[in-house]
Amino acid sequence: MVRRLLLLGILMEGKMHGYRLDQYVAHAMGPYTSLKKPTAYRELERLEADGYIKHEVEREGKRPQRRVYEITAKGRSYFFDLLREHLGGFARAYFVDDIGVAFMDHLPLEEVRRLLTEKRKKTQAALEEFRELPDHGGHWRYVVSHNVAHLEADVAWLDSIIGDLSDR
């Protein structure tokens, strides 16, 4: 449902052709979502089949035809239902890194420390990227601060594990 919320939310801003929609997701929302182009187009097809969006085919000059998507009245209503459900709900985060940590005793201790130190450097780099993001205005600051808080927690968590392993 989050993909639908994302795409409908973007279309709440106005009509948009598929390429521009993809660029918006990739550039403006890239740090916040992993929605890939093929998945987005499949979801757009489903949203259209369900009557939540519609498209028109346009052509500018000698450019190839392109689909311009627009949210319908039914889609607006559905968007608000999804938004309310999403804002009032709870989705527990699952951290894929936990799986490796669960089985790290199968590697030599020095290798585990080295690998976790590498992970910490990458996590710290991601944290710095989020801290350097330009202000998108509005409520986007809450999205950025949420990501920063999780990354700071991950760095602290990794520091704790590496410290514990160094004491051994």
BELSUL-V715608 format. One record per helix or strand of 2 or more residues. SS is the DSSP state (H for helix, E for strand). FROM is the first residue (numbers start at 1). TO is the last residue. Records with the same first field share a line. If there is no record, write none. Layout:
SS=FROM-TO  FROM-TO
This chain:
H=2-11  18-28  37-49  73-88  97-102  104-106  109-131  140-166
E=16-17  53-58  66-71
